[in-house]
Amino acid sequence: GMVRLIILKDRRIGASTYVDGRAFHQTVTIPNTAAFVITHDKDSLGKIFGMSKLFYDYLPSQLRPMIRYNNSTKLVFENPNASARITNPGLRSLMDVFSANTGTASRSGGYSIAHFSEVAFYNDAETLVTSTVPAIPDAPGTVKVYESTGNGRQGFFYEQWKKAKESLTLQRKTSNYYPLFFSWLTFPEYTKQFISAKEEKDFQETLDEEEQYLAARFKATLEQLNWRRTQIREFDGDEDKFHQEY
């Protein structure tokens, strides 16, 4: 079918790596598959594209397709030999990566996979998405993913997330996207052990109202709450910043 996801996540959980891994898998196994990724800035462009190159470098040689172009923003899986390309073209698949400032380059069409990374941090997400989403047809096998950490209670990503959540319970749907939420509480690495029984006891005796709520409502462990306090201190005690990032 058609994959349509909107992902609200905490920091550094590997959502971009996962989505790009799926996109890469399709481009190197299905002929004539074109994918693009749009990042929120140029630094992220290099990091995300580096993942795709790493996927390619570590493929077993017998699974590695012919590659025609391998530059800073594009991988083209095609026979590099022009004379042999007619009879043995290769996959004729590709992966493109753009920054949000130049993402309209993808409006040319012909794509079947779109990954919009850290959408909440685009300068003008609505204009960008409007110009690029039509490049992906509504056809089986196509993929569109909006993915981001939070960035306040306003803007394109926030409104799209609200619509997707509301659409789950409405008879007449208001969104084509299925919402996935990944909280910091989902991931076991977000814990901090206590160095002594006394430290743990002192911590438990100083739980504030929100920490008590997290423990009661979401079964947060003391070790998870200890990690949370550490991160809030990194934000100079600003709990709202923690809420936004995690």
C-alpha positions as semicolon CSV with decimal commas, in nm:
position;residue;x (nm);y (nm);z (nm)
1;G;0,000;0,000;0,000
2;M;0,092;0,365;0,044
3;V;0,300;0,451;0,351
4;R;0,210;0,788;0,506
5;L;0,365;0,858;0,847
6;I;0,419;1,158;1,073
7;I;0,669;1,088;1,351
8;L;0,705;1,299;1,665
9;K;1,015;1,186;1,850
10;D;1,271;1,263;2,114
11;R;1,630;1,339;2,022
12;R;1,881;1,090;1,885
13;I;1,662;0,781;1,869
14;G;1,764;0,687;1,514
15;A;1,436;0,771;1,339
16;S;1,615;0,939;1,047
17;T;1,853;0,644;1,018
18;Y;1,563;0,400;1,013
19;V;1,358;0,589;0,751
20;D;1,664;0,641;0,531
21;G;1,760;0,277;0,574
22;R;1,421;0,171;0,440
23;A;1,451;0,418;0,152
24;F;1,801;0,296;0,069
25;H;1,687;-0,068;0,078
26;Q;1,417;0,006;-0,177
27;T;1,647;0,200;-0,410
28;V;1,910;-0,076;-0,418
29;T;1,664;-0,363;-0,462
30;I;1,383;-0,225;-0,681
31;P;1,464;-0,087;-1,028
32;N;1,359;0,268;-1,118
33;T;1,305;0,371;-0,756
34;A;1,381;0,735;-0,674
35;A;1,394;0,871;-0,319
36;F;1,462;1,212;-0,175
37;V;1,539;1,339;0,175
38;I;1,498;1,702;0,279
39;T;1,692;1,815;0,586
40;H;1,645;2,133;0,788
41;D;2,001;2,266;0,732
42;K;2,321;2,200;0,540
43;D;2,498;2,033;0,834
44;S;2,221;1,776;0,865
45;L;2,229;1,723;0,488
46;G;2,587;1,598;0,509
47;K;2,516;1,373;0,807
48;I;2,208;1,212;0,658
49;F;2,365;1,162;0,317
50;G;2,668;1,014;0,490
51;M;2,438;0,744;0,628
52;S;2,330;0,641;0,278
53;K;2,691;0,625;0,165
54;L;2,775;0,415;0,468
55;F;2,491;0,175;0,383
56;Y;2,635;0,140;0,033
57;D;2,995;0,094;0,149
58;Y;2,899;-0,186;0,385
59;L;2,682;-0,382;0,142
60;P;2,827;-0,724;0,059
61;S;2,994;-0,702;-0,282
62;Q;2,743;-0,941;-0,441
63;L;2,455;-0,711;-0,336
64;R;2,621;-0,380;-0,427
65;P;2,459;-0,235;-0,741
66;M;2,649;-0,049;-1,011
67;I;2,684;0,318;-0,928
68;R;2,707;0,597;-1,183
69;Y;2,711;0,905;-0,958
70;N;2,832;0,931;-0,600
71;N;2,865;1,295;-0,502
72;S;2,780;1,516;-0,206
73;T;2,400;1,500;-0,253
74;K;2,319;1,219;-0,495
75;L;2,360;0,844;-0,539
76;V;2,260;0,707;-0,880
77;F;2,254;0,331;-0,916
78;E;2,314;0,284;-1,287
79;N;2,579;0,140;-1,517
80;P;2,864;0,396;-1,534
81;N;2,968;0,265;-1,878
82;A;2,770;0,461;-2,140
83;S;2,815;0,208;-2,419
84;A;2,715;-0,087;-2,202
85;R;2,425;0,099;-2,039
86;I;2,188;0,026;-2,328
87;T;2,196;-0,351;-2,280
88;N;2,286;-0,354;-1,910
89;P;2,148;-0,035;-1,753
90;G;2,166;-0,136;-1,388
91;L;1,891;-0,041;-1,146
92;R;1,836;0,315;-1,267
93;S;1,744;0,409;-0,911
94;L;1,863;0,708;-0,712
95;M;1,873;0,886;-0,377
96;D;1,878;1,267;-0,354
97;V;1,929;1,483;-0,046
98;F;1,838;1,853;-0,030
99;S;1,846;2,115;0,241
100;A;1,516;2,288;0,320
101;N;1,643;2,600;0,143
102;T;1,674;2,419;-0,191
103;G;1,425;2,137;-0,151
104;T;1,205;2,259;-0,436
105;A;1,451;2,087;-0,671
106;S;1,254;1,770;-0,599
107;R;0,935;1,904;-0,758
108;S;1,043;1,762;-1,094
109;G;0,863;1,437;-1,013
110;G;0,948;1,076;-1,073
111;Y;1,004;1,001;-0,704
112;S;0,834;0,731;-0,502
113;I;0,987;0,795;-0,157
114;A;1,000;1,125;0,036
115;H;1,152;1,179;0,379
116;F;1,108;1,523;0,536
117;S;1,354;1,530;0,827
118;E;1,315;1,766;1,127
119;V;1,020;1,936;0,959
120;A;0,944;2,153;1,262
121;F;1,270;2,340;1,199
122;Y;1,214;2,430;0,832
123;N;1,202;2,804;0,768
124;D;0,888;2,776;0,553
125;A;0,770;2,417;0,576
126;E;0,426;2,476;0,426
127;T;0,560;2,628;0,103
128;L;0,831;2,364;0,073
129;V;0,601;2,070;0,130
130;T;0,337;2,212;-0,104
131;S;0,594;2,230;-0,384
132;T;0,748;1,886;-0,326
133;V;0,472;1,649;-0,211
134;P;0,312;1,636;-0,560
135;A;0,635;1,476;-0,682
136;I;0,517;1,157;-0,503
137;P;0,214;0,997;-0,671
138;D;-0,064;0,836;-0,470
139;A;0,027;0,485;-0,578
140;P;0,106;0,154;-0,405
141;G;0,465;0,128;-0,288
142;T;0,512;0,502;-0,236
143;V;0,633;0,649;0,094
144;K;0,596;0,993;0,253
145;V;0,731;1,055;0,601
146;Y;0,729;1,373;0,809
147;E;0,965;1,334;1,103
148;S;1,076;1,579;1,370
149;T;1,143;1,659;1,731
150;G;0,910;1,923;1,871
151;N;0,965;2,295;1,818
152;G;0,688;2,473;2,002
153;R;0,310;2,467;1,974
154;Q;0,279;2,631;1,635
155;G;0,380;2,587;1,274
156;F;0,329;2,336;0,996
157;F;0,455;2,025;1,174
158;Y;0,256;2,099;1,489
159;E;-0,065;2,148;1,291
160;Q;-0,007;1,834;1,082
161;W;0,056;1,633;1,399
162;K;-0,267;1,757;1,557
163;K;-0,466;1,668;1,244
164;A;-0,314;1,319;1,230
165;K;-0,393;1,256;1,598
166;E;-0,750;1,383;1,565
167;S;-0,802;1,182;1,248
168;L;-0,756;0,856;1,441
169;T;-1,095;0,903;1,607
170;L;-1,291;1,085;1,336
171;Q;-1,534;0,914;1,101
172;R;-1,437;1,157;0,826
173;K;-1,057;1,168;0,820
174;T;-0,874;1,502;0,821
175;S;-0,526;1,362;0,755
176;N;-0,366;1,099;0,531
177;Y;-0,085;1,047;0,782
178;Y;-0,062;0,798;1,066
179;P;0,096;0,950;1,380
180;L;0,378;0,775;1,566
181;F;0,502;0,920;1,896
182;F;0,832;0,812;2,053
183;S;0,888;0,944;2,404
184;W;1,218;0,935;2,591
185;L;1,050;0,689;2,829
186;T;1,041;0,433;2,546
187;F;1,419;0,394;2,532
188;P;1,612;0,206;2,804
189;E;1,935;0,398;2,738
190;Y;1,775;0,710;2,885
191;T;1,848;0,607;3,243
192;K;2,107;0,705;3,503
193;Q;2,204;0,469;3,781
194;F;2,251;0,585;4,141
195;I;2,597;0,563;4,292
196;S;2,465;0,457;4,633
197;A;2,152;0,354;4,820
198;K;2,159;0,686;5,005
199;E;2,160;0,881;4,680
200;E;1,860;0,682;4,559
201;K;1,675;0,737;4,889
202;D;1,745;1,111;4,885
203;F;1,626;1,128;4,525
204;Q;1,301;0,947;4,601
205;E;1,227;1,180;4,889
206;T;1,259;1,486;4,666
207;L;1,030;1,387;4,377
208;D;0,836;1,686;4,253
209;E;0,477;1,682;4,126
210;E;0,566;1,608;3,762
211;E;0,810;1,332;3,856
212;Q;0,542;1,170;4,072
213;Y;0,299;1,195;3,781
214;L;0,547;1,031;3,540
215;A;0,603;0,747;3,787
216;A;0,232;0,691;3,847
217;R;0,099;0,743;3,493
218;F;0,383;0,604;3,279
219;K;0,566;0,376;3,530
220;A;0,884;0,581;3,501
221;T;1,157;0,429;3,713
222;L;1,373;0,626;3,954
223;E;1,669;0,569;3,721
224;Q;1,475;0,722;3,432
225;L;1,372;1,019;3,643
226;N;1,733;1,059;3,758
227;W;1,840;1,083;3,392
228;R;1,562;1,335;3,331
229;R;1,683;1,559;3,614
230;T;2,035;1,546;3,473
231;Q;1,913;1,660;3,131
232;I;1,706;1,941;3,280
233;R;2,017;2,066;3,458
234;E;2,189;2,069;3,117
235;F;1,910;2,305;3,006
236;D;1,983;2,533;3,305
237;G;1,677;2,402;3,485
238;D;1,435;2,480;3,201
239;E;1,178;2,198;3,200
240;D;1,006;2,337;2,891
241;K;1,324;2,284;2,690
242;F;1,335;1,924;2,808
243;H;0,971;1,876;2,704
244;Q;1,049;2,014;2,360
245;E;1,358;1,803;2,299
246;Y;1,239;1,476;2,456
